């Protein structure tokens, strides 16, 4: 990553705040610091656009200097757009404190800027800055779509064409026939943890009031998880950012309407943001209680799902209270564990 600093090169340069070390002692040369100036700032270029979830700041911890980190604004920059992620208020961070700062929904950018807005001229010291988020493009863009019915030329794919124009006459919105229980869905073509769904409502002829009583779901085979339920109508032309409930996982996003009467159902754009789910155990180091018939622990993470013993892709341990372990070699949020049993030997896995 490329970082920018102000007025303080050398041992306390801006890169020290992203060196991976949370060391809080300035004389260990792992903190970035500016000169004593007003409105001191530090920034990091993420080199891509991200939806920012959280910024983590580690404060200086030696010589009681940590009290200086207060009145700080954290922003995400995207071109000329400046979005505020969060703030550190007038009460300073404690000496050596690591502060987790959740960002406001919809904080998107390629640069994170930390600015001290205090009236004094003491500058800013940052011993580590961590930024967490997901790639800032819509997972739904251009993906296959379907809906319950189609009115005229307002086909389902119009909601993922990248155009947020809210005027239906501009031919960038979907619309169903006038009926009950309308729905629209997009196939993301991979499984994701869904963080946020963004919906742009129709803006002309006061037709936006039709978009109410909707349920946003993530589908994964037979599993359904609810992202959110929207009861009251979106405003005409409104773009609504909808954070999903934790553990909203799926490869299909479905938006359905539970209206009590027949309605037209219109969506001018749907954006989906999240993180792809993949097999984090694949080919990682594995061990087990003992090895029988050369059925090594690594066979269970070789990527082969064959259930036949002769395919030499199954493990086998015959100790009392057998066990098997895989080292993922990193910390992950675990969504699912999928186990494939040997064919014809169900009783051995209970």
Residue pairs with C-beta under 8 A, 6 or more apart in sequence:
1 18
1 44
1 45
1 46
1 47
2 44
2 45
2 47
3 14
3 15
3 17
3 18
3 32
3 42
3 43
3 44
3 45
4 14
4 42
4 43
4 44
4 45
5 13
5 14
5 32
5 34
5 42
6 34
6 35
6 37
6 40
6 41
6 42
7 34
7 35
7 37
7 40
7 123
8 32
8 33
8 34
8 35
8 123
11 29
12 26
12 29
12 31
12 32
12 33
13 32
14 32
14 42
14 43
14 44
15 32
16 29
16 30
16 31
16 32
16 127
17 31
17 32
17 42
17 44
17 126
17 127
17 128
17 129
18 44
18 128
18 129
19 30
19 128
20 128
21 30
21 127
21 128
22 30
22 58
22 98
22 127
22 128
23 30
23 31
23 127
24 31
24 58
24 59
24 60
24 61
24 62
24 66
24 95
24 96
24 127
25 31
25 60
25 61
25 62
26 33
26 60
26 62
26 63
26 65
26 125
26 127
27 62
30 127
30 128
31 60
31 125
31 126
31 127
31 128
32 42
32 125
32 126
32 127
33 123
33 124
33 125
33 126
34 40
34 41
34 42
34 123
34 124
34 125
35 123
36 121
36 122
36 123
37 121
37 123
38 118
38 119
38 120
38 121
39 115
39 116
39 117
40 115
40 116
40 123
40 124
41 113
41 114
41 115
41 116
41 124
42 113
42 114
42 124
42 126
42 129
43 77
43 111
43 112
43 113
43 114
44 111
44 112
44 129
44 131
45 110
45 111
46 109
46 110
46 111
46 112
46 131
47 110
48 110
48 135
48 136
49 78
49 108
49 109
49 110
49 135
49 136
49 137
50 108
50 109
50 110
50 131
50 133
50 134
50 135
50 136
51 106
51 107
51 108
51 133
51 134
51 135
51 136
51 195
51 196
51 273
52 76
52 85
52 103
52 107
52 108
52 109
52 112
52 131
52 132
52 133
53 102
53 103
53 132
53 133
53 134
53 195
54 100
54 101
54 102
54 103
54 131
54 132
54 133
55 74
55 85
55 86
55 101
55 103
55 112
55 114
55 129
55 130
55 131
55 132
56 98
56 99
56 100
56 101
56 128
56 129
56 130
56 131
56 132
57 69
57 72
57 74
57 88
57 93
57 98
57 99
57 101
57 114
57 126
57 128
57 129
57 130
58 96
58 97
58 98
58 99
58 126
58 127
58 128
58 129
59 66
59 69
59 93
59 94
59 95
59 96
59 97
59 98
59 99
59 125
59 126
59 127
60 66
60 68
60 69
60 95
60 96
60 125
60 127
61 95
61 96
61 97
61 127
62 95
64 95
65 95
65 125
66 92
66 93
66 94
66 95
66 96
66 97
67 92
67 95
68 92
68 122
68 123
68 124
68 125
69 88
69 92
69 93
69 116
69 124
69 125
69 126
70 88
70 89
70 90
70 91
70 92
70 93
70 116
70 118
71 88
71 89
71 90
71 116
71 117
71 118
72 87
72 88
72 114
72 115
72 116
72 117
72 124
73 84
73 87
73 114
73 115
73 117
74 84
74 85
74 86
74 87
74 88
74 101
74 103
74 112
74 113
74 114
75 82
75 83
75 84
75 85
75 109
75 112
75 113
75 115
76 82
76 83
76 85
76 103
76 107
76 108
76 109
76 111
76 112
76 113
77 83
77 109
77 110
77 111
77 112
77 113
78 108
78 109
78 110
78 111
81 109
82 113
83 104
83 106
83 107
83 108
83 109
84 104
84 107
85 101
85 103
85 104
85 107
85 112
86 101
86 102
86 103
86 104
87 101
88 99
88 101
93 99
98 128
103 133
105 196
105 241
105 243
106 196
106 198
106 241
108 136
109 136
110 136
112 129
112 131
114 124
114 126
114 129
116 123
116 124
134 195
134 273
134 274
134 275
136 273
138 160
138 162
138 198
138 271
138 272
138 273
139 188
139 192
139 272
139 273
139 274
140 159
140 160
140 186
140 188
140 253
140 270
140 271
140 272
141 160
141 162
141 271
142 160
142 161
142 162
143 160
143 186
143 187
143 188
143 189
144 186
144 187
144 189
145 156
145 157
145 159
145 160
145 174
145 184
145 185
145 186
145 187
146 156
146 184
146 185
147 156
147 174
147 176
147 182
147 183
147 184
147 185
147 265
148 176
148 179
148 181
148 182
148 183
148 184
148 265
149 176
149 177
149 179
149 182
150 156
150 174
150 175
150 176
150 177
151 175
151 176
151 177
151 178
151 264
152 175
153 171
154 168
154 171
154 173
154 174
154 175
154 266
155 174
156 174
156 184
157 174
158 171
158 172
158 173
158 174
158 268
159 173
159 174
159 184
159 186
159 267
159 268
159 269
159 270
160 186
160 269
160 270
161 172
161 269
162 269
163 170
163 172
163 269
164 172
164 200
164 239
164 268
164 269
165 172
165 173
165 268
166 173
166 200
166 201
166 202
166 203
166 204
166 208
166 236
166 237
166 268
167 173
167 202
167 203
167 204
168 175
168 202
168 204
168 207
168 266
168 268
169 204
172 268
172 269
173 202
173 266
173 267
173 268
174 184
174 265
174 266
174 267
174 268
175 264
175 265
175 266
176 182
176 184
176 264
176 265
176 266
177 264
178 262
178 263
178 264
179 262
179 263
180 259
180 260
180 261
180 262
180 263
181 256
181 257
181 258
181 259
182 256
182 257
182 259
182 263
182 264
182 265
183 254
183 255
183 256
183 257
183 265
184 254
184 255
184 256
184 265
184 267
184 270
185 219
185 252
185 253
185 254
185 255
186 252
186 253
186 270
186 272
187 251
187 252
188 250
188 251
188 252
188 253
188 272
189 251
190 251
190 276
190 277
191 220
191 249
191 250
191 251
191 276
191 277
192 249
192 250
192 251
192 272
192 274
192 275
192 276
192 277
193 247
193 248
193 249
193 274
193 275
193 277
193 333
193 335
194 218
194 227
194 244
194 248
194 249
194 250
194 253
194 272
194 273
194 274
195 243
195 244
195 248
195 273
195 274
195 275
196 241
196 242
196 243
196 244
196 272
196 273
196 274
197 216
197 227
197 228
197 242
197 244
197 253
197 255
197 270
197 271
197 272
197 273
198 239
198 240
198 241
198 242
198 269
198 270
198 271
198 272
198 273
199 211
199 234
199 239
199 240
199 242
199 255
199 267
199 269
199 270
199 271
200 237
200 238
200 239
200 240
200 267
200 268
200 269
200 270
201 208
201 211
201 234
201 235
201 236
201 237
201 238
201 239
201 240
201 266
201 267
201 268
202 208
202 210
202 211
202 236
202 237
202 266
202 268
203 236
203 237
203 238
203 268
204 236
204 237
206 236
207 236
207 264
207 266
208 233
208 234
208 235
208 236
208 237
208 238
209 233
209 236
210 233
210 263
210 264
210 265
210 266
211 233
211 234
211 257
211 265
211 266
211 267
212 230
212 231
212 232
212 233
212 234
212 257
212 259
213 230
213 231
213 257
213 258
213 259
213 260
214 229
214 230
214 255
214 256
214 257
214 258
215 226
215 229
215 230
215 255
215 256
215 257
215 258
216 226
216 227
216 228
216 229
216 230
216 242
216 244
216 253
216 254
216 255
217 224
217 225
217 226
217 227
217 250
217 253
217 254
217 255
217 256
218 224
218 225
218 227
218 244
218 248
218 249
218 250
218 252
218 253
218 254
219 250
219 251
219 252
219 253
219 254
220 249
220 250
220 251
220 252
223 249
223 250
224 250
225 245
225 247
225 248
225 249
225 250
226 245
226 248
227 242
227 244
227 245
227 248
227 253
228 242
228 243
228 244
228 245
230 240
230 242
234 240
239 269
244 274
247 335
249 277
249 335
249 336
253 270
253 272
255 267
255 270
257 263
257 265
277 335
277 336
279 303
280 328
280 330
280 332
281 301
281 326
281 328
282 301
282 303
283 298
283 301
283 302
283 303
284 301
284 326
284 327
284 328
284 329
285 298
285 326
285 327
285 329
286 296
286 297
286 298
286 300
286 301
286 324
286 325
286 326
286 327
287 297
287 324
287 325
288 296
288 297
288 315
288 317
288 322
288 323
288 324
288 325
289 317
289 319
289 321
289 322
289 323
289 324
290 317
290 318
290 319
290 322
291 297
291 316
291 317
292 316
292 317
292 318
293 316
295 312
295 314
295 315
295 316
295 317
296 315
297 315
297 324
297 325
297 326
299 312
299 313
299 314
299 315
300 314
300 315
300 324
300 326
301 326
302 313
304 311
304 313
305 313
305 340
306 313
306 314
307 314
307 340
307 341
307 342
307 343
308 343
309 342
309 343
314 342
315 324
317 323
317 324
339 349
341 348
341 349
342 348
342 349
